[in-house]
Amino acid sequence: MEHIRNIRLCALLLACLSLEALALPAIVVSGAGATVRSAIAPFPASKVDFVGFGDGPGLGMGQWGAFGYAVSDHETYRWILAHYYGGTTLTSQDALVSGDAMVSVDIDENDGHPVVVTSESAFSFGGYLFAAGQAARAVLSSGAWSLSEASSCASTSWSPVATQLVNPLAEPSSLLASASASQVLTICEHGGRHLAVRGTVEAYDAPSGAVTLNRLPLEEYVESVTSAEVSWSWGLFGASASAPQGEPWGFQALEAQAVATRSYTATELASGGWKPYATTCDSYCQSYPGMAGDTADVDDAVADTAGQILEEPAPPPGQSGGQSPSSAHFVVPAPGHQPPPVPVSPPLYVPALAEYSASTGGYTGGGPFPGVVDLGDSICIKSHYYTCNPCHKWVAAVPVASFEKAFKSIGPLGALDVTQRNGLGALGGRVETVEIVGTSGTTLSVPSYELEPLIAANNTYHCASDWFGVSNGP
C-alpha cells in the first residue's frame, strides 16, 4: 500500500491529450524473453512522454477516492467499503480479531542486525533490568542471543550482561494504550532511525536470521498504520451538522481506512504468519511507524470501528484460505420421508485481504474485487490546506538513456509498445505487459511494474501506476 505523497499539494495541471493520441499499437509477443524482429528507427525524441492515472496498483480502495466520496458526496465509511470491496461483508463478529488479538510486527529494516532498545523509563530485556536512558543490545550467534548494555544506542563500548538467551523479550515500564512516549520502548535501528513503539520487543531467531519483532495489541497496531496511510487532517474536512457521530464528513475516510487496515491484518492472523508487517512498505504490506504520527482523530476512528473487518466467502475445500466450520445446521426432510437429519455446513466466511493504494486514477484495478469507477479520486478542495490528489492524472518524461540503461539487452531504444491491458477504464485500462524494442529489432516483453520506478523518478510528485499511455512514440 503506497504512502500518500503529500496531501496538501494540488493536482498537476496537465496538457489536454485525446485518447486517440494515446492509443498504442498492440503487438502481441509470447514469452518474457527477448526476441528479434526487423530493425526500426531510433525513438523519435530524447525522452519518452507518459501520461497516466493514479498511484499504486489500484486494487481495492483508493485512499484519495475514499476521502473524495466522504467529503464531496457525504458517503459513510460503510458505503465506501462496500463500493471498493464488492462481494465482502462488514462484520464485528470475527473471532480472529475479538479480544484485541496480538500482532507481531517484523521491523524488517533491521533484519539481520542486533536488536537494540532503549527507553526514557526503566525497562527490562531478557529478564534483566535497565535504568532509564540506558540501551540494551541483543546479538545473535549460533542460535543464542548475547545481551549487553551501554549508556546510549550510539555507544561504541558495550558491557556484557548475559549469554545463551533464547529469543529474549524487552518490556517497557507501561503496556497501557495510554502510555506516553517516555514510557514505551524505542527501537534503535542499525540505519540510525529511532522507532518508539507500544507493546514489547522480541529478539527473534528466525530461519532467515536475526529479526526484530514488535508485539502489540491489534487495535494499537491499527492506530499506527492508519496514521501512516492517510492524513489525520482529512477528518477535519466537510460539514458536520448531518454527518455521523457529529464529526466532519472527512472522518468517514479515516474510519474506512481503519477497517481496511484491520481486515488486511486479520488475513495474516488467519495465516498464522507475521512476516508481511514491516516498516518498509510496498503493495504487499502496510506502513508501520510505531507511535509517530499518533493523533486523537485517528485514534477515534479506530475506536469507533473497533473489531470491524471485511469478510468474504471462503474458497472451496482444498483451496487456500479454507478452514473447518465451527458449527452446523440441519436440513429438515420433506413430509413422508424419514431419513436422519443431514448435517450441512453453513457458508464459511474468512477475512478479506483488503488491499488499498493512494490513488486509483478514477477506476480501480479489478483483481480480487470487481473493478469500479472511482469518482472520488479527482478530489480537490481549495481550502487553506489546498488538499488535492496530485496523482489523479500525471505526466512523466523518462529519458531514453534511462530506458537503455535499465534494459541493456535491447541496445538503442526504438519503440515502446503496450501489448496487453485489463480493459478497465480509459485507454483500454491498466497495462499488463509492455514490449520494449531496440533499433536492431531486439525486443523484450516485460510486466508493466518494471517501468514504474522509471516513471516515478521522472514526474513531479513521484506518482507511478500501471495505467498509462505513451504520447510521443513512433
N, C-alpha and C positions, 0 to 999 in steps of 0.2 A: 504494500500500500504506500503510495508515494506521499511525501510531505507536501502540504500546500506551500508553495514557494514564498509568496508574500501577499497577504490578504489585503493590504492597503494600496496595492498598485492597480491602476486601471488597465482594462483590456487593451491589447495592441490595436493601433489604428492601421488597418491593412488595406492595401490596394484591392479594388474590386476585381476579382478574377472569375470568369464564367466557368461553369462546369465543363463546357465543351473544350475550353482551352486547357483544362487539366486532364482531359481524357488521355490515357496512355495506351500504346499498342500492347496487346496481350499476346505474348509468345510463350507457349507452354513448354517447359523444359522438364523432363523427368529426371529424378535423382537430385542429390545435393552437390555432386562433384562438378568439376569444371568440364566443359565440352568446347568444341570448336566449330565455328561457322565462318561464313565469308568475312573478309576483312571489311571494316567500316571506317568512316571518317572520325577524326577526334571529336570529343564532346564540344559543342559549339560555343561554350563560354568557359571562363576561368572558374566559375562556381556553379554548383547545382542548386537551383532555386526550388525550395519546397514550400508548399502551403499545406497546413494541416490543422487538425482539430483535437483538443483535449490534451491531457497529461496523465500518463499511466495506461494500464491495459483496458480500462473501461468496463471491467467486469463488475456486475452488481451495482452498488450505489456509487453515484458521483457525489463527492462531498460538496462541491460548489453547487451542483444541481439541487441537493437537499436543502442547502441554505436558500437558494432562489425560490424553491417551492414553498418553503416555510414563510419567508419574508414577503414575497410578492403575491403568492396565491393563498396564503393563510392555510396551508395544509398541515395536519398534525403529524407527529412522528410515526404514528401507526399507518397513516396513508402513505407517507414517504417510503416506509419499509415495504409495504405491500406493492407499491409501484415498481420499485427496483428489484425486489426479490420475489418475483412471481412463483407461485407454487409452494410457498412456505406459509407457516402458521406461527403467529406470535403467541408465546405461552410463558407462564411463570411457574409451570408445574414440572419442569425437567429436574429429575433427581440429581443430575450431574452438578448443577450449579446451586442447588439448595444448600443451605447451611454455610454459604460463603466458602466454597472449596478452596484449597490451597493451590497456588500456581508456582511452578519453578521456572524462573527466567534465566536463560543462558545469556550471560553478558559476553557475547561472542567476540567482541573486540579484544577481550582479554584471554581468549582461548590459548592454551599452551604456555601461559605465563604464570608466575606466582600470584597467589591470591593475597592482596594487601588491603587491610581495612583500618579505619580509624574512627574516632567519634569525639565530639566535644564533651561527652559524658563518659563515665566509666562503662566498660563493656567487657565481655568475655569472648574467648576464642578457644575452642577445643577444651573447654572446661577451666581455662586459666584466665585470671582476672588481669585487666589492663586499666591503667589510670586514664582519666580524661586527657585527651590530646596526644596520647601515645599511639603508635602504629604497631600493628602485628602483621607478620608476613608468614604465609604457609607456602612451602616449596615441595613439589612432588618429585620423588626419586625412588625408583624400584618398587612402585606400588604403595609407598608410605609417604606421609607428609611430615616435614620438619617445621617447627614453629619457632620464630624469633621475634624480637621486639627492637624498637628504636624510638627516638624522640619525635620523628615525623616520617611521613611516607617518602619524602625525598632524601632521607638519610642514606649515606653510603656505608655506615657502620651498624651492623645488626648483631644483637646479643642472643645466643641460643636460649630457648625456653624449654622445648620438648622435642622428642623424635618419635618415629614409629606410630604416628597418629593415623587413624582411618577416617577419611572424609570429615575433618573437624568442622564444627559449626560455630559461627560467630553470632552473638546475640547482643542487642543494644540494651540500654537502660530501660527503654519502654517499647512495648509492642502495640500500644494503643494506636488506633487510626488517627487520633488527635495529637500524636507525638510531634514535637517541634523538630526543626532541622538540627537543633543542638542535641537532641536525644536519640537520633537514629544513627545508623552506621553509614559511613561513607566509603565507597569502594575506590581505591586509588589504582586506576588502570595503568598499564605499562606505558601507554602513549602520553601520559601526563594529565589526562582528564580525571576529575574527581566527580563521582556519581553518588549523591545522597539518596538512600533508598529506605523504604519501610520494610519491615519484616527482618528475616535473618539472612546471613550469607554463608553458603557452604562451599568449602574447598572440595571439589568432587573429582574423583579419579574415574574419568570416562574412558571407554575403549579408545578414543582418539587422543587421550592425554588429559592434562590439567584443564579443568573447567571451573569458572566462577558462576555459582548459582545463587540467585536471589530468590528466596522463598517468601511469599506473602499471600494474604487472602485475595481471592478473585476480585472482589469489588474495589479494593485498593489498587490492584493492577489495572482494572478498567479505568479508574480515575486518571492514572498516569498516562495510559495510552490515548485516551480521549483528549487530554490536554495537549498532547503532541500532534495528534492527527488533524484537529481543527482548532480554530481560534476561539478562545473564551468570549471574545468581543462579539461574536456572532449572536450571542444570547442577548445583546443589547439592542438589536435592530428590530424594527417593526412595532406596530401599536400593541398595547397590552390589554386594552379595555375588553375585548371579546376573546382574547386568547386563553387557552387552557392554563390553569394554575395562576392566572393573573400575570404571567411573565410575558415579555415581548415575544412576538411570533418566532423570532430567530432562535429562541430557546429550543424549539422543536427540532432544529437541526442538530443541536447538541445531544438531545435525547436519542435521536435516530443513530448518531454515531456511537453512543454508549451501548445501545442494543447490538449494533453490528459488531463492535469490538468484543462484547461478551459472547456473542454467538460464535465468532471466529475462534475465540479461546476455547469454548466448550467442545468444538470439534477435536481440538488437540487433547483436551482432557479425556474425551471418549477414546482416543487412540492410545492413551497411556503414555504419551511422549511429552518431552519438554523442549526438544531441540529447536522448534521453529521460533521461539521467542528470543529476540535479540535486540541489541541497541543499533545495529546497522540494518537499515530497512530496504527491502526491495518489494516486488509484487507478491512475494511469498511470506512476508512476515509483517509484524506490527511494530511501530516505533515506540520504544520504551525509554523515557528519560528519567525514570525514578521520580523524585519529588519535584524536579524542576518544572516550572510552569503550572503548578497546582493553583487553582482558583476556586472561589466559592461557587461560581456559576456552573463550572464543570462538575464539581462535587455534587451540587444539587441535581443536575441532570442524571448523574449516575444513581443517586439515591432515589429519585423519582421513578426510575425504571429498574430498580434492584431486582435481580433474579429473572428478568425477562430475556428470553432468547428467541431466535427463529428456529423452527424445526421444519423438516421435510420428510416425506416418506422414506423409509429405509430401503436400500437396494434389495433385490430378491436374494434369498438364501444362496450362499456360495459366492456372492459378490462382496467386495469390501464395503464395510460400513454396517453390515447387518449384526444384530445381536439377539439374544433369546428374549421373547416377550416375558414380562413379569407376571402376567395373568392371562386368563382365557374366559370366553363366554360360551354359551351352548346354544345350538340351533334346536328349536322345538320341532319334532317331526309332525308331518301333516296328519289330519284325522284318519283313523283307520290303520295307521302304521305304528308299530311298537318297537322299532329298533332303539338301542340305547342312545342317549344323547351323544352327539359327536362334538368333541372339543374343537373350536375354531379359534385360531389365533387372531386377536384384534389387529387392526392396522398398527404397524410399529413406526414410530417417528424418531428421528435422530437429529442432533444439532446440525444446522445448515452452515456450511463454510461461507460465511457472509463476507466475501471479498469486497473491496471498495478501492477507489482511486480518486485522485484530486479532482479531475475533470473528465467527463465523457466526451466533450466536444459537441454534445447535442443528441447523441444516440449511443446507448450502451452497447457493449461488445458481444452480447449473447453469451454463448458458452453454457455454464451451469444454470443460468437463469435466462428467461426469454428476453431478447433484445427489445428495448422500448425507447421511444422518443424521450429526450430529456430537455424539456423546455426551460427548466430552472437553471441550466448550465450557463445561460447567457446573462446571468445576474450582473447588474452594475448599478450600485447605489451611490449617487453623487452627494454624499453627506460630507461632514468634515473628515471622515475616515477615507472617503472616496473608495469604497470597497467594491472592486470589480474583479471578475475572473480573468486573469491575464492570459490564460491558456485556452479560452473558448475557441479562439481561432488564432493561428500564429503563422509566421513566415520564418524560414531559415535559409541561409545561403552558405552551403558547405563547399569549401574549396575543393576543386577537382584533385589537387595534390593530396588532400586528406583521404579521399577515396582510394587513390592509388597506393597510399601508404598502408591503409587498413586492409586492402585486398590486393596484395602484391602480385598474386598469381595471374591477374588479368593484364598486367602491363599498363600502358597508357589507356585512360578511360575513353570509351567511345559512346556508350549509351547506358541508361538505367531504365529497365522495363519492369513494370508491375505485371506479374504473371497470374496472380490469384488474389481475389478479395472475398470477404464474407457476405457481401450482399446487403448489409445493414447500413442505410444512410447514404448521403451524397457520395458521388464518385464511384459508387458501387460498393461502398463500405470500407472496412478496415483491410489493410494489406496483410496478406498471409505469406506470400513469397515474392521475392524480387530477383530479377536476373541482371547481374552486372556484366557488361560486355566490354572487352578490351578492343583496341583498334586492330589487333591481329586476328580478331574473331574468337579469341578465348572468352568463354562465358562461365559465370559462376552463379548458381542458384542458391540463395540464402534466405532464411526466415527473416521477416521484417524487423524483428527486435535487434538484429545485428547492426541496423542502421541507426538505432535510437541514440547511442552515445554520440555519434557524429552530429545528429540533428540537435540534441540538447546543448552541445558545446557551441553551436553556431546560431542561436537565437536569443533575443534579449532576456527572456525570463526562464531560459533553460527548459522549456516545455518539450516533451517528447512523447509520442504515441505511435501506434501502428496505423493511424488514419491520416493519410497524406497523399498528395499528388505532386508530380514534378511539372513545373510550369515553363521550363525553358529547354527541355530535352529535344533531341532530334526527332 
